[in-house]
Amino acid sequence: MFSSTAQAAPRSLMPVQGSTVAGYVDSLYIFLLIASFIACVLVIGGFIYFAIRYRRRGENDKTAYITHNNTLEFAWSFIPFVIFMVAFGWGWWVYDKMRSFPENALEVHVTGYMWAWDFMYKNGKRTTNEFTVPVNTPVKLIMTSRDVIHSFFVPAFRVKQDVVPGRYSALWFEATKKGRFQVFCTEYCGTGHSAMLATVNVVDLEEYEDWLQVDPYRGLSLAQIGQQIFEGRCLVCHSPGQDRKVGPGLGGLFGSQVELDDGTRVLGDENYIRESILYPNEKITAGYPAGVMPTFLGQLDETEVLGLIEYIKSLE
């Protein structure tokens, strides 16, 4: 789940505390656990004690007449009220820290879709299912969805935010540890929900600035570019072999006859592959539902589309 930097920490019941807010969340959580445990012992323990201590021992036993004890009744109402108000005030304080966005935070735009995450930086750099941020720097994520509701969750940072189509939501964090941290989608969003994973790569500021300027496709052939995109965006739904997943396996697709849901057949050539990437609902493969595959029109540039075509042509 984490890189070697994060794994060096001692094992515990909680994930590593990787952000400035993580310690506050954990402290509140531990307080709630302890308060709940004490309440459980008092209520269940008292129930068992009274059940044994005052059980009826014979046919002639009669229940004693018990009058009110105003002090006791006040105590068992007031003490839980105080604990509740402490938890409420503490929780609001933590929530306010989580929702008060720092000025001049590094902004990253995030788009969720079935079943991947896209990240875009202000200089135009884009990545899929992995993004890099500098350590000890506030980062603001501005998020939306292209299809259904998703939920962006980084356990190590103790931050989570729903991502809703048609509107923007946001969260922020300041990572305090370098390493690689797992991102999950925690809102069921369809067949590939469990595979909708991403990674936060936290590095030094100098390394981040160098990474921001690097062309991720420098020195790669078109097929290698396509493989990189396929593994980041397509592998959740499509196998590079013959295996069926959410969508059909792509091994041996190029040059074959593809049966469509209307009973016709088309040649799996470059034009068919391109159309399937950009307009996936124009020709639906037989045995698969329509409307499942998202369009990548406007999401991939011409080099990336050509790379995917060349990679799929190489699959057997």
C-alpha positions in Angstrom: 0.0 0.0 0.0 2.9 2.4 0.8 6.4 2.8 -0.5 9.4 1.7 1.5 9.5 5.1 3.2 6.0 4.6 4.7 6.5 0.9 5.4 9.4 1.7 7.7 6.9 2.9 10.3 5.9 0.4 13.1 2.8 -1.7 12.4 -0.3 -0.4 14.0 -4.1 -0.7 13.9 -4.3 2.6 11.9 -2.7 3.5 8.6 0.4 5.7 8.7 -0.3 9.3 9.5 0.7 11.0 6.3 -0.8 14.5 6.6 -1.1 17.4 9.0 -4.7 16.5 9.8 -4.2 12.8 10.3 -3.2 13.0 13.9 -6.2 15.1 14.8 -8.6 12.6 13.2 -6.9 9.7 15.0 -7.1 11.4 18.4 -10.8 12.1 18.0 -11.4 8.5 16.8 -9.5 7.1 19.8 -11.5 9.3 22.2 -14.8 8.0 20.6 -13.6 4.4 21.0 -12.6 4.8 24.6 -15.9 6.7 25.5 -17.9 4.0 23.7 -16.0 1.2 25.5 -16.6 2.8 28.9 -20.3 3.3 28.1 -20.6 -0.3 26.9 -19.0 -1.6 30.1 -21.2 0.5 32.3 -24.5 -0.3 30.5 -23.9 -4.0 29.7 -21.9 -4.6 32.9 -24.6 -2.9 35.0 -27.3 -4.9 33.2 -25.6 -8.2 34.0 -24.8 -7.2 37.6 -28.4 -6.1 38.4 -29.8 -9.2 36.6 -27.7 -11.4 38.9 -27.8 -9.3 42.1 -31.6 -8.7 42.1 -32.8 -11.9 40.4 -35.9 -13.5 41.9 -34.8 -16.3 44.2 -38.1 -17.9 45.1 -41.9 -17.8 44.7 -42.3 -15.5 47.7 -39.8 -12.8 46.6 -41.4 -9.5 46.0 -40.0 -6.5 44.1 -38.9 -3.8 46.4 -40.5 -0.4 46.1 -37.9 2.0 44.6 -38.3 5.7 44.7 -36.7 8.3 42.5 -33.0 9.2 42.9 -32.8 12.7 41.4 -29.0 12.8 41.7 -28.5 9.5 39.9 -31.0 10.4 37.2 -29.3 13.7 36.6 -25.9 12.2 36.4 -26.7 9.5 33.9 -28.3 12.2 31.6 -25.8 15.0 32.2 -22.5 13.0 31.9 -23.4 11.5 28.4 -24.5 15.0 27.4 -21.1 16.5 28.3 -19.3 13.7 26.5 -21.5 14.2 23.4 -20.8 18.0 23.4 -17.1 17.4 23.8 -17.2 15.0 20.8 -19.3 17.5 18.8 -17.0 20.4 19.6 -13.8 18.4 18.9 -15.3 17.0 15.7 -16.3 20.5 14.5 -12.8 21.8 15.2 -11.2 18.9 13.2 -13.8 19.4 10.4 -13.1 23.1 10.2 -9.3 22.4 9.8 -10.2 19.9 7.0 -12.5 22.4 5.2 -10.6 25.7 5.6 -8.5 25.8 2.4 -5.1 27.5 2.8 -4.3 30.4 0.5 -1.9 29.8 -2.4 -2.2 26.0 -2.1 -1.0 23.9 -5.1 -4.1 23.2 -7.2 -4.7 19.9 -9.1 -7.8 19.2 -11.1 -9.2 15.7 -10.6 -11.7 13.9 -12.8 -13.2 10.6 -11.8 -14.9 8.3 -14.3 -15.6 4.6 -14.6 -13.0 3.4 -13.5 -10.0 5.7 -13.3 -8.8 9.0 -12.0 -7.4 11.8 -14.2 -5.2 14.5 -12.8 -4.3 17.8 -14.5 -1.9 20.5 -13.4 -2.0 24.1 -14.2 0.9 23.8 -16.7 -1.2 21.4 -18.7 0.5 18.2 -17.5 -1.9 15.2 -17.2 -1.6 11.9 -15.5 -3.9 8.9 -14.9 -4.2 6.9 -11.7 -1.1 8.5 -10.2 -0.2 12.1 -9.3 2.8 13.7 -7.7 2.8 16.4 -5.0 5.6 18.0 -2.9 6.0 17.2 0.8 5.1 19.8 3.4 3.1 21.8 0.8 -0.7 22.4 1.0 -2.4 20.8 -2.0 -6.0 21.6 -3.1 -7.9 19.1 -5.3 -10.7 20.5 -7.4 -12.8 17.5 -8.4 -15.6 16.4 -10.6 -17.0 13.3 -12.3 -17.8 12.5 -15.9 -20.4 9.9 -15.3 -21.6 8.8 -11.8 -20.8 9.6 -8.2 -17.3 8.5 -7.0 -15.6 9.1 -3.7 -11.9 10.1 -3.4 -10.3 8.6 -0.3 -6.7 8.6 0.9 -6.5 6.6 4.2 -3.1 7.8 5.1 -4.1 11.4 4.8 -7.6 10.8 6.5 -9.3 12.8 3.8 -12.3 11.8 1.7 -14.6 13.7 -0.6 -17.5 12.6 -2.9 -17.0 13.5 -6.6 -20.3 14.4 -8.3 -21.1 14.8 -12.0 -22.0 18.3 -13.1 -20.4 20.2 -10.2 -17.1 20.8 -8.5 -16.1 19.6 -5.0 -12.8 20.1 -3.3 -10.6 18.9 -0.5 -7.1 19.7 0.6 -4.2 18.0 2.4 -0.6 18.7 3.4 1.5 15.5 3.2 4.1 15.2 5.9 5.8 12.0 4.8 7.5 11.1 1.5 6.3 7.9 -0.2 3.6 6.4 -2.3 0.1 6.4 -0.8 -3.0 4.5 -2.0 -6.2 6.2 -3.2 -9.5 4.4 -3.2 -12.9 5.0 -4.6 -15.3 4.5 -1.7 -18.6 5.0 -3.5 -19.9 2.0 -5.4 -19.8 3.1 -9.0 -20.2 -0.1 -11.1 -18.5 -3.3 -12.1 -15.0 -2.0 -11.9 -15.4 -0.1 -8.6 -12.9 -2.2 -6.6 -10.2 -1.6 -9.3 -10.6 2.2 -9.3 -7.3 2.8 -7.6 -4.8 5.6 -7.8 -1.5 6.6 -6.1 -0.3 9.8 -4.5 3.5 10.1 -4.9 4.9 12.5 -2.3 8.4 13.8 -3.1 10.7 16.7 -2.3 9.9 20.1 -3.8 12.9 20.0 -6.1 12.0 16.5 -7.3 8.4 17.6 -7.9 9.5 20.6 -10.0 11.7 18.4 -12.1 8.9 15.9 -12.5 6.5 18.6 -13.6 8.7 19.5 -16.5 9.4 16.0 -17.7 7.6 14.7 -20.9 6.3 11.2 -19.8 6.5 10.0 -23.4 10.0 11.1 -24.1 12.0 8.3 -25.8 9.0 5.9 -26.1 7.8 4.4 -29.3 4.1 4.7 -30.3 3.4 1.2 -29.1 5.2 1.9 -25.7 3.1 5.0 -25.3 0.0 3.0 -26.0 1.0 0.3 -23.5 1.5 3.0 -20.8 -2.0 4.5 -21.5 -3.6 1.0 -21.7 -2.2 0.0 -18.3 -3.3 3.2 -16.7 -6.8 3.6 -18.3 -7.9 0.5 -20.0 -6.7 -2.5 -18.0 -9.6 -2.3 -15.5 -12.1 -3.2 -18.3 -10.0 -4.9 -21.0 -7.5 -7.7 -21.0 -4.5 -7.6 -23.3 -5.3 -11.2 -24.0 -8.4 -13.1 -24.8 -9.9 -13.0 -21.3 -13.3 -11.4 -20.9 -13.6 -8.6 -18.3 -16.0 -5.7 -18.2 -15.2 -5.4 -21.9 -13.9 -7.9 -24.4 -10.2 -9.0 -24.4 -8.2 -7.1 -27.0 -5.7 -9.9 -27.9 -5.9 -10.7 -31.6 -8.5 -8.0 -32.2 -6.5 -6.3 -35.1 -7.3 -7.9 -38.4 -10.1 -10.1 -37.1 -13.8 -10.0 -37.8 -15.7 -8.5 -34.9 -19.4 -9.5 -34.4 -21.6 -6.6 -33.3 -24.8 -6.7 -31.2 -26.9 -6.2 -34.3 -25.5 -9.4 -35.9 -23.3 -7.7 -38.4 -19.5 -8.1 -38.6 -16.8 -5.4 -39.1 -13.1 -5.6 -39.7 -11.0 -4.8 -36.6 -8.7 -2.4 -38.4 -7.2 1.0 -37.4 -10.5 2.8 -38.1 -12.5 0.5 -36.0 -10.1 0.7 -33.0 -10.0 4.5 -33.3 -13.8 4.7 -33.4 -14.1 2.4 -30.4 -11.8 4.7 -28.4 -13.5 8.0 -29.3 -17.1 6.9 -30.0 -17.5 3.6 -28.1 -21.3 3.4 -28.4 -21.3 3.6 -32.2 -20.5 -0.1 -32.6 -21.2 -2.4 -29.6 -19.5 -5.8 -29.5 -22.0 -8.7 -29.3 -22.5 -9.9 -25.8 -21.7 -6.6 -24.1 -24.1 -3.9 -22.9 -24.2 -0.5 -24.5 -23.2 2.7 -22.6 -20.6 1.0 -20.3 -17.4 2.2 -21.9 -16.8 6.0 -21.5 -15.7 8.1 -24.5 -12.1 9.3 -24.6 -12.9 12.1 -27.0 -11.1 15.1 -25.8 -9.2 13.1 -23.2 -6.5 11.7 -25.4 -4.4 13.7 -27.9 -3.6 12.3 -31.4 -0.3 10.8 -30.3 -2.0 8.9 -27.5 -4.7 7.6 -29.8 -2.2 6.4 -32.3 -0.1 4.8 -29.5 -3.1 2.9 -28.3 -3.9 1.7 -31.9 -0.3 0.5 -32.3 -0.3 -1.3 -29.0 -3.5 -3.1 -29.7 -2.2 -4.1 -33.1 0.7 -5.8 -31.3 -1.5 -7.9 -29.0 -1.9 -11.5 -29.9 
